[in-house]
């Protein structure tokens, strides 16, 4: 639609009542002159003069309206002049709405900048995490010892998948496809996916037999579960990892290094590594923060209990079952 045509159409609609009243008034004068037998020449002169005045007045109002709209069309949300034209109550209300729009735009821009900064911080943490497997692959290529090459490649693929999903989570258009699926099947698939990590560390996996049908987004739920499973493998040097589901609560228990009590309240913060993270120099705090974000989007709670030197247990449960 042509903007100029729209402006004229809206403007003429706004003055239609005024113009109709003018014509009615002139019609009443014409009727009065005929009844009284007064000369119509005088009325003709009055009509021409008054019509010219009305046309001049309406043209002036139209010019003011066009100038106001052009000023609004050219405004910059950062430098909008607060003295917008307010020659009538309608224009004053309109100017107030524009100022509110300006504030909304400024807030959205600030939010966008914050999102970009947060994403850059995530990328920085992710790149730090990628240094370990990349350095290992480089060393293998230099020494010719490629026994653990597949393991390092799997680790890089894990972090690449983590980054891709982090970017998707930052997008407001993230779609979730809900379906009903077998939770034990998801657990089995994830265990097979990370089998090399279990074998490399000589860890056993105890997948308890359970049958539980879950309705959620399978892809995103499996992503969250795999982050939990990967963390369990990563911080467990000996023993086993147990996966069970009781009364709708999915539990992942390891015999790893554990988490100190002072670190537990902040374990889901992005970039927080805690005492154990600094000790191992492998933690970036990315996996669990993204896990919590995904699970919250899917209406799940995640809870962690841990004891240093004993192990950690993570429980995942739908908020509708808690």
Secondary structure as GFF3:
##gff-version 3
##sequence-region A 1 322
A	DSSP	alpha_helix	3	36	.	.	.	ID=ss1
A	DSSP	alpha_helix	40	73	.	.	.	ID=ss2
A	DSSP	alpha_helix	89	143	.	.	.	ID=ss3
A	DSSP	alpha_helix	149	170	.	.	.	ID=ss4
A	DSSP	beta_strand	178	182	.	.	.	ID=ss5
A	DSSP	alpha_helix	183	193	.	.	.	ID=ss6
A	DSSP	alpha_helix	195	200	.	.	.	ID=ss7
A	DSSP	beta_strand	204	207	.	.	.	ID=ss8
A	DSSP	beta_strand	213	217	.	.	.	ID=ss9
A	DSSP	alpha_helix	218	234	.	.	.	ID=ss10
A	DSSP	beta_strand	240	246	.	.	.	ID=ss11
A	DSSP	beta_strand	249	254	.	.	.	ID=ss12
A	DSSP	alpha_helix	261	264	.	.	.	ID=ss13
A	DSSP	alpha_helix	274	280	.	.	.	ID=ss14
A	DSSP	alpha_helix	286	297	.	.	.	ID=ss15
A	DSSP	beta_strand	300	307	.	.	.	ID=ss16
A	DSSP	beta_strand	311	318	.	.	.	ID=ss17
###
